[in-house]
């Protein structure tokens, strides 16, 4: 049985640099639902729930190992942020993936997608139902199986040289995709961890941010894997991902930035997706020797005796603009097999498939 009842889905070791005076006792937060600034909120009450991961002591121990490794690497980076060592890079990218998969917001999105699928398919709740804790445990198992899924990304530190701080949130590890939003070939598609053009974002402190990116699609000029940013517009572009991705709370270190945070959120509130998923219902329309063709219809039009498929699509929030440091690479590469798998990075193109992948220009 887990020994720790109050389990954090965003750990206190992560929030520490954003706490008041970095003492890890109190933190300033902005709640987006109430549009209210709350000063000096106790850190111990943030991003936690009783037995969030269940009562598995082995899982709790594994989580503590990931968090303690992150805490040690973060101390090293904050004490000397002139370069990103290979050891610290490995720890941070593992933590990014772990954090991306485990938050309450991520679990909640999985539950809502599951419920929408159940309703669309007309399945009784007693036969198909997913709880938050089940979704979290599924995510933890998926993490264990996919720890190397982002090994092919390039990583660097973004060092904030402006007066505007980096902020963070209750869902701080962001997966986005600049190329996907800009390329016409990706219309009506979604993207994931294996997708070409992936961008991984994790604020580390008000002055540092960890950035991962597809090196076949983007170019980020750096010095020993460190990029100095002197333009506040670029800081705003990174921060916008926190506003778009968070579940309820934005965290900031200094109370004097409260008005800036409120104004910044009001600018992006309208572009936050109402739902983070879509469910498509399609029925069999035509069959020939080699293929079956399905046509999308409204779930209310379905006939339970028809052959049908369900397709779930993740909806990703799209920022208004991107940091100038993330530049599209000349003659960049993406990989496709002209199926619903979409565009992959080179590493992800070796997956078993009836159709082989080929290179396309990004």
N, C-alpha and C positions, 0 to 999 in steps of 0.2 A: 504494500500500500504506500502511496506517495506520502512523504513526510511533510511536504509543504502544501498547505491548503490554499493559500493565496498565490496563484500562479500567474506570472506576467506573460503576456503575448508580445509586448515590447519591453525588453528587460531594463532594469534600472541602470545597469552598466552602460547601456546605449544612451539613455536619457541624460546621464550625469553631465556631459559637457553643455547641455542646454538648460540645466537647472540654475537657480539663482546662486551666484558666486561659485558655481560648480561644486556645491556642497552636497548635492543629491538628497536634499531634504524637501525643498519646495520648488515649484516651477510655475511659470506664467503660461496660461493657455487661453486660446480663443475658440469658443464653441460655435461652429458654423450653423447649427440648427437655430440657436437662439441669437446668433450674431452678437455674442456677449464676451467681453474680456473678463477673465477670472484670474486675479493676481494671487500669487503665493499658494497655489493648490498643492496639497501634500503629494509627493512623488509616489509614495507607497500605494496610493489609491488609483494611480493612473495605469490604464492598459492592463488590467488584471481582473481575474474572476476566480471564484472558488473552484478548484480542481478543473481548470480550463482544459488540461490535457488528460483528464481522467485521474485514475489512482494507480497508475503503473509506475513503480519506483525505478524500473530500468529505463523507461522513457524519460523520466524526470532527471535521472543521472546523466543520460546522453545529452539532454538539453543543457544541463549545467556545464558540461564539458565544452560545448560549442560557445556558450556565453563567456566562460572564463578565458578561453582562448582569444575571443574577440576583445575582452577587457584588457588583456595584456598587450595585444597588438595596438589597440587604440592608445594606450599610454605611451608606447614607443613612438607612434606617429605624432601624437600631440607634443611630445617632448622634443622631437627632431623631425620636422616635416619637410626637410630639404629633398628627400627622395622616398620612393616607395620600394622597399626591399621585396624580394621574391617571397620571403617567408610571410611578411605582413600581407602581401597581395593575396596569397593563398588563403590566409585566415579570413580576410575581408570578403573575398568573393564567396567563400563557403557560408559566411554569416549572411551575406546579402540574399543568397538563394534560400537559406533557412528562414530568414525573416520574411521574405516575399511569400512563402508558402504557409506561414503559420499564424498570421494575425486573425483577430476576430472578424475583421472586414473580409478577409479572404475566405474564411469558413462560412460566413454569412452569405457571401456571393454563391458559394457552392450549394448551400442549402436552398437558396431561392431558385437557382437554376434547376435543382433536383425537383423542387415542388412544382415549378412551371412545367417541367417535363411530365411529371405524374398527371397533372391536370389535363394537359394537352392530349396525352395518350389515353385518358379516361380510365386510369388505374386507381383502384380503391386505396385509400390512405393506409389501411392496415396491411396492405401487401407491399407498399413501397413508400418508405418515409425515412428521411435523413435528419439527424439532430446535429447541432453545432459541434458537440464533443466528438461525435462520429466523424464528421467532416475534418476536424483537426487531426484525429488519429490517422485517417486516410492520407491526409497531406503529409504527416510525418513519415509514413511508410513510403510515400512517393518520393520524398526528399532523399531517403536512404538509398533509393534505387536510381536517383538521377543526380547525384552529387557532382558528376563530371560533365553535366550537360552544357555548362557555360565555360568550360576550360579553354575553348577556342577564342573567347572574347579577349580583347585587349583592355587593360585597366590603367587608370591613372588617378592622381589626386588633383582636385581643383582647389586652389588656394585663393581664398577671398581677400583681395587687397582693397576692398571698398568699405564704406561706412555702413552699408546695408547688410544685415546678417543673413546667413542661411537659416531657414526654419526647418522644423521637422513635424511629424504628425503621429497619429495612432496607427498609421499604415505606411511607414516611411520608405520601405524598399520598393521602388517603382520600376516596372517594366514598361518601356514605351518603344516607339519605332518611328523615327523621323522619315526614313525612306518609304515605309509602308503608307504613311499618311500623304506623301507627296507623289507617289507613282500611280499612274492610271491603271496599271495592270492589277493592282491590289484592291480595286473597288469591289465592294460587297463581300470582302474577305476579312478575316480576323488574323491575329498573329499570336505567337507563343514563344516559349523559351528557345526553341530550335530555329525560329524564323530568321531569315536574312534581314539585316538592318536593325537588329535588336539593340536597345540602349538600356543599361541598368544604372539606376541612380540611388544613392544612399547618402544623405547628409551625415557627417560625423561630428560636427560642431558648428557654431556660428561662423567659423572661419575656414572650415574644411569640408569637402564633399568627395565621395568615392564614386568614380564614373567608370562604367564598363561599356564597350561598344564593339560592333562588328567591324574589324579592321579591313575586311574586303569591300566594305561599303563606305566607311567614313575615314577621314584623316583628322587626328587631333594632334597638333604640334605640342611637344612637351620637352622638358629638360629633366632627365632621370625620372620620367613618369610623373612629373609634377607640372601643372599648368597654373600660371598666375593670371588672375582675372581682375582687371582694374575698372571695368565698366559696370555700373549698377544695373543696366538693362540685362546683362547676362545673368547676374544674380537673380533678378526677377524671373527670368526664364526658367532657371532651375527651381526656384521656389514655387512656380506655378504648378509644377507636377505634384507638390504636396497638397495644394488646395484642391486639385482635381481628383486626387487619389484617396484622400483621407476619408475615414468613416464619419468622425464627428469633431475631433479636436486637433487644433494646430498648436504646437508648443514653441515658445520663444523665451529667450533668456532674460531680456530686459523689458521692463514694463513701459519704457518710453517709446517702444516700437509698436505699441498696441494700436494706435490710430493708423499707422502705415499698414499693418496687417489687415485691419478691417477694410480699408480702402482697396487693398489688393484683392481681397476675397470678393468684394462686391463687383469687381471688374470681371471676374471669371465665373461667378455663381451661375449665370445663365448657360454656360457651356458644360457644366457638370452633367453627365448622362443621367436621365431619370431612372434608367435601369441599366445594369451592367451585363445583361445577356438578352439574347433573342432566341426563341424556339421556332423552328420552321417545320411545318408538317407537309409531307409530300406523298402523293399516291401514285401507284403504278399507272403509267400512261401508255407505254408501248414496249414491246419486246421483240428483238430480232435474234439472230443466231448467237451473237456475241455480247449484246448489251441489253440492259433494261433502262428505260427512261422514266423518270418520275417528274411530276409537275406539282409545284407548291400550291396548296389551297389553304383556306381558313380551317382551323380545327373544328369549327362548328359545322362545316360542310361534310365532314368525314362520314364514311360508312364503315362501321367496325369490321365488316367482312372483306374490305378491300386490303390488298397488300400495300403497306405504307412504310415510310421511314421517317424518323425524327432527326433533325439536325440542330444542335445547340451552337450558338455563336456568341463568343465573348465580345462585349462592347467596351472598347478602350477609350478613355477620355483623350481628346485631341487638344494640345496646347495651342495658343494663338501664335506663338513664335518660339524659336529655338535659340539656345546659346550660340553665339557666333563661333565658339571654339569647335563645335561639331560640324565639320565641313564634309560635303559629299566628295568621295574620292573620284578622281578622273579614271575612267575605264574600270570602275568598280565591278564586282562580280556577285551575282546571286545564282541560285540553282533551282531548277524546276523540272517536274516530270509531267507538266500539263494536266494535273489532277487536282482534286480538292485539298491535297496536302499543302498546296501553296508554295511559296518561295522559301527555300532553306539556305542555311549557311553550308559551306563545303562539308564540314564535319557531319551535318545532319542529312547529307545527300546519299549516305551509304546505307540507309535503312532499306530493309527488304521490301520490294515493291514490284508489281507486275510490269511497270514501266520504269525505265532507268531515267536518272536525272541528267540534265545537260546544263551547261553554263549559259547564262544570259548576262548581258550588260546591265549593270544597275542603273 
